[in-house]
Amino acid sequence: MINLAGAGALYLLLVVFISSLLRNRIGRPLWRSLHYLVFPAAILIFVHSILTDPLLKDGHPDLLDGGKILLRRGTLISVAAVVLRYRLRGAGFRPDSA
């Protein structure tokens, strides 16, 4: 099941990548809708990365391993960035032009 999460993330990222290459042909509204697939892809990547056994066996992952701790920090930073971006929607980062 964990490997299916990784495969699903890969396929979602491929859809986003291919739609970015075809942005002028498919139109901006469809491209923008497809671009939001990066959020479920990120969730699937983090689930796959954190819960996969580093020895690629059916054992349990060592959650105190340095790599897994780094992945959890990355997950927290990504979640904080998404929450911040969601809270700033509409306001943006650019000053209002007069």
PyMOL commands that set and color helices and strands:
alter all, ss='L'
color gray80, all
select helices_A, chain A and resi 2-21+23-26+28-35+38-51+66-87
alter helices_A, ss='H'
color red, helices_A
deselect
rebuild
show_as cartoon
